[in-house]
Structures are given as structure tokens and as C-alpha cells.
């Protein structure tokens, strides 16, 4: 991604990394835009995947080493409905040993690759929607929408266990992050391509806009709270805008606006034309 965006140094960030074998959507940011990535964690992510039943690998995907084989029972529609219900909503999930979760202060995948035991503690995640379909006696198609922090490899492992066997992922694609999406099917021509570039002011449109006066602009840029002349209808985070300037994000409590994030700006600057990039 750094090479694709021609970025050097620390001015680069990604909201929600993808496993090396996976394809799909990433929201990335460069330069000062990276400070806004945290606000995208609120959006659920949608995935399509294929689960190979009867075999489990150490990485829980096809790139790993086979560590377990078990028979695959006959799976009917009732089994799938029960399993879908079991893993929809808030559930406890143990992240994979090969993951970025820290164990004893070290990334789990670093411990696992060094031959040490890496067993991340279970944690609560949320699956908003889940559908399963039989592709073959030993294969399932899965589509799910889940909150940030949910490991789809772990979900596949646990689904297989619920069905009385073991399993791992043979394909994974992220097709949506909140309202932003790409096609369900990976197209060779799309690999390593920037799907779109959106300015910060535009991509943050899930926050209402507050247009400020010249005096309010000065106060905001100096980090001072102010009582807005134009009263917002809603409390919470707002995009703060002056004529032709995106100033940053502020938080309105019903009385005054305080600074949440200031976007570097200056005389004559306009809404930044480089913001988050969607990449497949």
C-alpha cells in the first residue's frame, strides 16, 4: 500500500488490516488525514468467505500447516440455521494464534512463529448478520457483517466446531466497510488498485457540518471553545467549516463547541483534495 500511494515515512495509516491471503476493501489515509481513521472503527465490516471443513491449520487459513483432521458429519438446513443463530449477536471469541493481538506484551503471531505458545484471551465481539450455505459436503460459503475487532478466521473455526468438525478459511474477501463497498467477486484488474480518493471533508460526511464565523474560526484554530452563532440541531461531533476551509472536527455539548481534531490549514487553503483512499 505504501508503494501504491507513494508514501514514505510515518504518514500512512489503515483502518482495519486484511489478512495477506484476503482481498477487498481498505480505507487508508496519508499525512494529516491519518488522525481521522479512528472514526471509521464504528462501522461494521462485511465479508464473504469459504470454509473448508474437516481440516484445521495453525493459521486457520489455507496458508498454514495442517494440525487437525476430523470427519465431517452430514449438514442439513436445520444445522445451518442453528449455527447462524448461535453466532449472531454478541459472542465470546478467541483470536487466532497468528494475529496482531498482544499476549504477554508481544504480538501473538511473533510468539507463534518463534515456536512459543500463543493463546490470546477470549473477548467479546459482535456479529450483526451471518448466513451459511453448503457448497460441498466439506465446504461452506459464508457471508457476515461484523463489528471491528472480529476475526473471521476464528469465526470459521468456531462455526466448524459447532457443526461437529474442524475447519479453516480457503477464501476471504471484505466487500464493505459501513456504506463503502466493492464488488463481491475479486477481479484481477482490480488487485492493487486505488478504487477511489475522497477528500477528508467529504468522507467524514457521517458527521454534520457547522459553518463558523471568522471569529469562531480563530478560536477553533487556537484550540479554544466557543458558543456557536449557528446552533447545531444535534450534539456530538461536527465537521467545522469556514468559507472554503475544512478546519477539523469539534464536539458540541448543547452549549459550546470544543476542539476534537484540528486539520492543519492556512490562509488561502481549501478543502483538502487528498483524504482517505479505498483500495482493493
C-alpha positions in Angstrom: 0.0 0.0 0.0 2.8 2.4 0.8 4.3 1.9 -2.7 0.9 2.1 -4.3 0.3 5.5 -2.7 4.0 6.6 -3.0 4.2 7.3 0.8 7.4 7.3 2.7 7.9 7.5 6.5 5.1 7.5 9.1 2.5 9.5 7.1 0.3 6.5 6.3 -2.5 4.6 8.1 -5.1 1.8 7.5 -8.4 1.3 9.2 -8.7 -2.5 9.6 -5.9 -4.5 8.1 -6.6 -7.5 5.8 -5.0 -11.0 6.1 -2.3 -11.5 3.5 -4.4 -14.1 1.6 -7.5 -11.9 1.6 -8.8 -9.4 -0.9 -11.2 -6.5 -0.7 -11.7 -3.0 0.7 -9.3 -1.0 2.8 -9.8 2.6 4.0 -6.4 4.2 4.1 -5.1 7.7 4.9 -2.0 9.7 4.3 -0.3 12.6 6.0 -2.5 14.6 8.5 -5.6 12.6 7.3 -4.4 9.6 9.4 -5.8 11.4 12.5 -9.3 10.8 11.3 -9.0 7.0 10.9 -10.3 6.2 14.4 -13.7 7.5 13.5 -14.2 4.7 11.0 -13.9 2.0 13.7 -17.6 2.5 14.4 -18.6 1.0 11.0 -19.3 -2.8 10.7 -17.4 -4.7 8.0 -19.0 -7.2 5.6 -17.2 -10.3 4.3 -17.6 -13.2 2.0 -15.7 -16.4 2.8 -15.3 -20.1 2.0 -14.8 -22.6 4.9 -13.1 -25.9 4.3 -14.5 -28.4 6.8 -12.7 -31.4 8.2 -9.2 -29.8 8.3 -7.7 -27.2 10.6 -4.4 -25.3 10.1 -2.3 -23.4 12.6 -3.1 -20.1 10.9 -6.8 -21.0 10.4 -6.4 -20.4 6.7 -5.1 -22.3 3.7 -1.6 -20.8 4.0 -0.9 -22.6 7.3 0.2 -26.0 8.3 -2.3 -28.8 8.8 -2.7 -29.5 12.5 -6.0 -31.4 12.7 -8.3 -33.6 10.6 -11.8 -34.8 11.7 -14.7 -36.4 9.9 -17.4 -34.1 8.5 -20.9 -35.0 9.5 -23.8 -34.6 7.2 -25.0 -31.0 7.4 -28.6 -30.0 6.8 -30.5 -26.7 6.7 -31.5 -27.0 10.4 -27.9 -27.3 11.4 -27.0 -24.2 9.4 -29.9 -22.2 10.9 -28.9 -23.2 14.5 -25.3 -22.3 13.8 -26.3 -18.9 12.3 -28.3 -18.1 15.4 -25.5 -19.3 17.7 -23.0 -16.9 16.2 -25.2 -13.8 15.6 -25.1 -11.1 18.2 -22.5 -10.6 20.9 -20.3 -13.6 21.3 -17.0 -14.6 23.0 -14.2 -15.2 20.5 -10.6 -16.3 20.9 -8.4 -14.6 18.3 -6.1 -16.7 16.2 -2.6 -17.5 17.4 -1.4 -15.9 14.2 -2.8 -12.4 14.8 -1.8 -8.9 16.0 -3.4 -9.4 19.4 -0.8 -9.0 22.2 0.0 -11.8 24.5 2.3 -11.0 27.4 3.1 -7.7 25.7 4.1 -9.4 22.4 2.2 -9.8 19.2 0.7 -13.3 19.1 1.9 -14.1 15.6 5.5 -13.2 16.7 5.2 -15.8 19.6 3.7 -18.4 17.3 6.3 -18.0 14.6 9.0 -18.3 17.3 7.6 -21.6 18.4 6.1 -20.3 21.7 2.6 -20.8 22.9 0.3 -18.0 21.8 -3.2 -18.2 23.1 -4.9 -14.9 23.1 -7.7 -14.5 25.7 -11.3 -14.7 24.6 -13.0 -11.4 24.1 -16.5 -10.1 23.2 -17.2 -9.3 19.6 -20.4 -8.7 17.7 -21.7 -10.3 14.5 -24.6 -8.3 13.1 -25.6 -10.8 10.4 -24.5 -14.3 9.3 -25.5 -16.6 6.5 -24.2 -20.0 5.7 -24.7 -22.2 2.6 -23.4 -25.7 1.7 -21.1 -25.7 -1.3 -20.0 -29.3 -1.0 -20.0 -32.0 1.7 -16.8 -30.5 3.1 -17.3 -26.8 2.2 -19.4 -23.8 3.3 -20.0 -20.4 1.8 -20.2 -17.7 4.5 -21.3 -14.1 4.4 -21.2 -12.0 7.5 -21.3 -8.4 8.8 -19.4 -7.9 12.0 -18.1 -5.1 14.2 -14.4 -4.1 14.2 -12.2 -6.5 16.0 -14.0 -9.7 14.9 -11.7 -12.3 13.4 -13.3 -14.1 10.5 -10.7 -16.9 10.7 -11.8 -17.5 14.3 -15.5 -17.4 13.3 -14.9 -20.0 10.7 -13.1 -22.2 13.2 -15.9 -21.9 15.7 -18.6 -22.5 13.1 -16.9 -25.7 12.1 -16.7 -26.8 15.8 -20.4 -26.1 16.2 -21.1 -28.4 13.3 -19.1 -31.2 14.9 -15.9 -30.9 12.9 -13.0 -28.5 12.4 -12.2 -26.1 9.6 -10.2 -23.3 8.1 -10.7 -20.5 5.5 -9.9 -21.1 1.9 -11.1 -17.6 0.7 -11.8 -14.3 2.3 -13.0 -11.0 0.8 -14.0 -7.8 2.6 -16.8 -6.3 0.4 -17.9 -3.4 2.6 -17.0 -1.1 5.5 -20.1 0.7 6.5 -21.5 2.5 3.4 -18.4 2.0 1.3 -18.2 -1.2 -0.8 -16.6 -3.1 -3.6 -17.8 -6.0 -5.8 -18.4 -9.4 -4.2 -16.1 -11.1 -6.7 -12.4 -10.2 -6.9 -11.4 -9.1 -10.4 -7.8 -9.5 -11.4 -7.7 -6.0 -12.9 -8.7 -4.5 -9.5 -5.8 -6.0 -7.5 -3.5 -3.4 -6.1 -5.6 -0.5 -7.4 -7.0 2.6 -5.7 -10.7 2.3 -6.0 -11.3 6.0 -5.1 -9.8 9.0 -3.5 -12.1 11.2 -1.3 -11.2 14.4 0.5 -11.4 14.4 4.3 -14.4 16.8 4.4 -16.4 14.6 2.1 -15.6 11.1 3.5 -16.4 12.4 7.0 -19.9 13.2 5.9 -21.4 11.0 8.6 -20.8 14.0 10.9 -23.0 17.1 10.5 -21.4 20.4 9.3 -21.1 23.5 11.4 -20.3 26.7 9.4 -18.5 29.1 11.7 -17.8 32.8 11.6 -14.4 34.4 11.2 -14.1 34.9 15.0 -15.2 31.3 15.7 -12.6 30.1 13.2 -9.8 31.9 15.0 -11.0 30.5 18.4 -11.2 26.9 17.0 -7.8 27.0 15.3 -6.3 28.3 18.6 -7.9 25.4 20.5 -10.4 27.5 22.4 -14.1 26.5 22.9 -16.8 28.8 21.6 -20.5 29.3 21.7 -21.6 28.9 18.1 -23.7 31.6 16.4 -25.4 28.9 14.3 -26.8 26.5 16.8 -26.4 22.8 15.7 -29.5 20.7 15.9 -27.6 17.7 17.3 -24.9 17.3 20.0 -21.8 15.3 19.3 -19.0 15.5 16.8 -19.3 18.1 13.9 -17.3 19.0 10.8 -16.1 22.5 11.4 -16.1 24.6 8.2 -15.2 28.1 7.3 -15.6 29.6 3.8 -13.5 27.3 1.6 -11.7 25.8 4.6 -12.2 22.5 6.4 -10.9 23.3 9.9 -11.3 19.9 11.6 -13.7 18.2 14.0 -15.4 19.8 17.0 -17.7 18.4 19.7 -20.9 20.2 20.6 -22.4 19.6 24.0 -25.6 21.7 23.5 -23.9 24.9 24.6 -20.4 25.2 23.3 -18.1 23.6 20.8 -14.7 22.2 21.9 -11.9 21.1 19.6 -11.8 17.4 18.7 -9.3 17.5 15.9 -7.8 20.4 14.1 -6.9 19.9 10.4 -3.7 21.9 9.5 -4.8 24.9 7.4 -3.6 28.3 6.4 -4.5 31.5 4.5 -6.0 30.7 1.2 -6.1 26.9 1.8 -9.2 25.0 0.6 -10.8 21.7 1.5 -8.0 19.1 1.2 -8.2 17.2 -2.0 -6.4 14.2 -0.7 -8.0 12.1 2.0 -8.9 8.5 2.5 -8.3 6.0 -0.3 -10.3 2.9 -0.9 -8.2 0.1 -2.2 -8.9 -3.5 -3.4 
